[in-house]
Amino acid sequence: MAGRARGSARSLLAALLAPALAALLVSPARGRGGRGHGDWDAAAQLPPLPPREDAARVARFVAHVCDWGALASLSTDPAVRGWAFADVLSLSDGPPGAGSGVPYFYLSPLQQSVGNLQENPHATLTMSLAQTNFCRKKGFDPQSPLCAHIILSGTVTKVNQTEMDFAKHSLFVRHPEMKTWPSSHNWFFAKLNITNIWVLDYFGGPKIVTPEEYYNVTVQVSGLSCHLPGLETSDHSSSNTSGEAKYGIFNDTREVA
């Protein structure tokens, strides 16, 4: 009798929990990278991809709609020293609809990638529309050239005071969780100074885009212009690769509030 009662109680509890569990499993998180992201909802329709023959515009589009990418640096770990080391990093090139084209990061000296960059700031970043609904809706495999992705090479440097506010706003509006990350990790804002750009959005191999072409296009996303006057200047171009930026830029690990 007691066994039947316990079985009935378990059945009742399962029936009560089932809807909540189902909701957790099927309800999409807001934003592509998690809950509360200040970007386009995962269920929303992405703006149209720019014409494929305009590679610079495609590159800016991909850089703006992506919230994360894979950054490859040269490892300093003794087990794999000098080998390519890739890590997924959250990023932002600006608030939704106001992209600058510059990938900004929120980094900590505790990250292995940052240790690599302290020794050698050269890095390569890949961002793909596979992280949006573009490729899924069209049935493109992430490796298909039709699932547009870009490859950006350059040096990773700490942002200066002039860019600090823009970098902070750009990242925190898309990744609000960053505001709560422990201050003991000495987070700081950094960016990729782009020197080389490859765009793969169709068959026939990648298209090469110069940083000048990249920064001098206007991208229309979500009804707003993504070209911000002044953001295509040397502060955001390959010319910002001074000796000071290249060596020891990460040694200053003061906390950024």
N, C-alpha and C positions, 0 to 999 in steps of 0.2 A: 504493500500500500504506500509506504513511504517512498519506495523507488518510483512508483507511478507519479507521485506528487512532485518529486524532484525533476522527473522527466518533463512534466507539464510546465514547471517553472522555467526550465531551460528553453522549452519550445516558445513560451511566451516572451522570454527575454530576447531570443533570436528574432522573433517576429517584430519586436519593437525596435531592435537595432538595425534590422535589414535596410530600411529606407535611408537611415543616416549613413550607413556604410556605402550604399549605392551612390548616394550624392557625392561622397568623398571621392569615389572612383571615377565618376563620369563628369563631374562639374569641372569645366576648364578654369585654370587660374587666370586672373586678370593680368594682362601683359604677357609677352612672349617668354620672359625669363622668370616669372614668379608673380606672386600676388602684390597688387598695389603699384606696379610699375607705371610710370607716367607716360606711357607710349600708346601706340595703337593696340587695341584689344586683339587677342589672338583670333577671335571670330570675325573681326572686321575685314572689309575688303581693302587690300593694299592698293595704293594708287598704281596706275599703269606703269610698267617698266618703260623707261625712255627708249627711243629707237636704238636698235642694236648697233647701227652704224655710227652712232655717237658714243664712242667708248668712254670718253671723259665723263659724259653725263651719266652713263650707266654706273661708272665707278663711284661717283658722288652719291647716286641713289642707293647703291648697296651699302656704302659706308654709313649712310644716314639711317636706314631702316633697321640695321643690325644692332643688337644690344650687346653682343659678345663676339669674341673671335679667338682664334688659336694663335698665340704668339710663340715663335720659335727663336731661341737664343742658343748660345754655345755654352754647354754645361761646364761648371767648375767642380762638380762632384768627382772625387777621385776615381770612382768606379767607371764613370763614363766621361771623363774630362775630354773636352774638345768635340764631343758628339753633339748633334742637334738635340735640343731639349724643348719640347712644345708643351704649353700649358694653356688652359682656357681662362680668359680674363674677361670680366665685364668691362664694357666701355661705352662711350658716347661721344658723338661729334657735335652735340648741341641738343637743345630742347627740341621736342617734336615740331617739325615744320621750320626749324631755324638752324639747320646744320651748317657747320663750318668746313667739314671735310677732314678736320684734324681729329684723330682718335685720341681721346683722353682716357686715362686710367687712374684708379685709386689703389696705390700700392703700399706694401709694408716691407721693411727690411727682412722680415721673417720669411718672406716668400723665396723659394729657391730660384725662381726666375730673376728676382731682383738681385740676388747674389751673383748670378751669371752676368747681369747687366752692369754691375759695379766693376767687373773686370773687363767686360767688352760690351759696350752699349749697342752694338749692331744687332738688329733683330728683323724678323719678317713676320708680318701679321696677315692672316687669312680670314676673310669674312664671306659668308655664303647666304644666299636667299633660302637655303635649305632650312634655316631657323625660322623662317616666316611661313605663311600659308601659300606663298606663290608656287613653290615647287610641288607641294602636296596636292593642291587643287588641279594642277596641270599633269600630275602623274610623272613628274621628272624625278629620277633618282638623284640623290645628292651629288654623285660623281658625274652625272650627265653634264656636258657643256651647256645645255639649255637651262640648267639650274644655275643661274649666274652667280659667279663668285669672283672676288678680287684678291690680289696678292700685293701687299704693300711692304717695301723694304725701306729701312732707314735706321736712325738711332733713337733710342728712348732716352729722354731727358726730363728732368724735373721742370715743371712750369715755373715761369717767373711771376712776380707780383702783378704784372700787367694782365696776365691771363688767369690769375688765380680764381677770381670771382666767376668768370665764365666757365672754367673747367669744373668748379664746384657745383654750380647750378646745373650744368649739362649732365653731370653724373648723378647727382642726388635726385633730380626730377625723374630720371628713368630708373634709378636703383635706390629708392628711399631707404631700403634696409641698411645701406652704407652708413647712414647717420648714426646707427646704433652699434656699429662695430667697435670693439674695445680700443680705447685710446692708448692703452699700453702697447699696442702693436705699432705705434708711431706711423700712422698712415700719412701718405703725402700724394699730391697730384702730379701726374707725369703725362707725357704725350709722345707720340711717334712723329719725329721729324722725317717726313717722307722724301725719299730720294729716287725711288723707282716704283713703277706701278704696272701691273699686268692685269688685264681684264679677260676673263674667260666666260663668254656668254653665248657662244655658238661654236659650230664645228670649224676646224681649220687652224686650231692653235690659239694661243693668247694674243691679245692686242696690247701694244705698248702705248702707254699714256705718259706724258711728261707731267711733273708737278705743276708747271705753269698752266698747261691745259686743264688739269684737274681742278685747280683753284679758281680758274677764270670762267667756269660755266655756272649757269643758274639752273637749279633743280627745283621743280614744282612738286611738292609733296604735301598731301592732305590739304590742298588749296592754299598753301603758304609758300612763299619763296624761301629757298634754302641758301641763297647767296647773300652773305652779309658783307657790306662794304667794309674794306679794311682787313678782313680775315684772310685774304689771299696775299697779304704782304709777307715780308721776310720773317715775321714772327712765326709764321706757319709754313714756311717753305724749306726746301733743302738747304738754303743758305744759312739756316740757324744751326750750324754744326761746328761751333767754335771749339777750341781746345778745352775751354773751361767746361763746356757742356759734355764733351766727349769723355773727359777723365775726371772722376771724383764727384760727379754731379749728385750721386746718391749718398755721398758721405754725410750730407746734412740731413739728418732724420728727425728734425723738429716736428712735433705733432702739428697737424693742420686741423683746426677745430671745424 
